[in-house]
Amino acid sequence: MLAELEGPELRERLSLEDHALLRRAVQMSYTSEISLHELAETCNASRGVKPRR
């Protein structure tokens, strides 16, 4: 996944800030610092989406 992030296609499509954020999210999920569920909930909360119950 990280190798794909370093490819020219994504680097052209994402801003530097978005690229860094996506890279950090992949690293954190890989090292189990955050679960995919927690990551999704955080993303949804930042967009104002209410959590699923």
C-alpha positions, -999 to 999 in steps of 0.1 A, spaced: 0 0 0 28 24 9 45 17 -24 13 27 -43 12 60 -23 47 68 -36 38 64 -72 35 94 -95 -2 89 -102 -13 96 -66 13 123 -60 -2 142 -90 -38 138 -78 -33 146 -41 -21 177 -23 10 174 -2 -12 176 29 -36 149 18 -7 127 7 9 130 41 -24 123 59 -31 93 38 4 80 43 1 84 81 -33 67 82 -18 37 63 12 35 87 -10 38 118 -34 10 106 -4 -12 97 12 -8 131 -21 -13 149 -20 22 164 -55 26 151 -81 1 138 -97 6 105 -130 11 123 -115 39 145 -100 54 114 -133 54 96 -151 69 126 -125 96 128 -129 105 91 -167 105 94 -166 127 125 -144 152 107 -170 154 80 -198 158 105 -213 123 99 -229 108 130 -214 75 143 -232 43 135 -248 25 163 
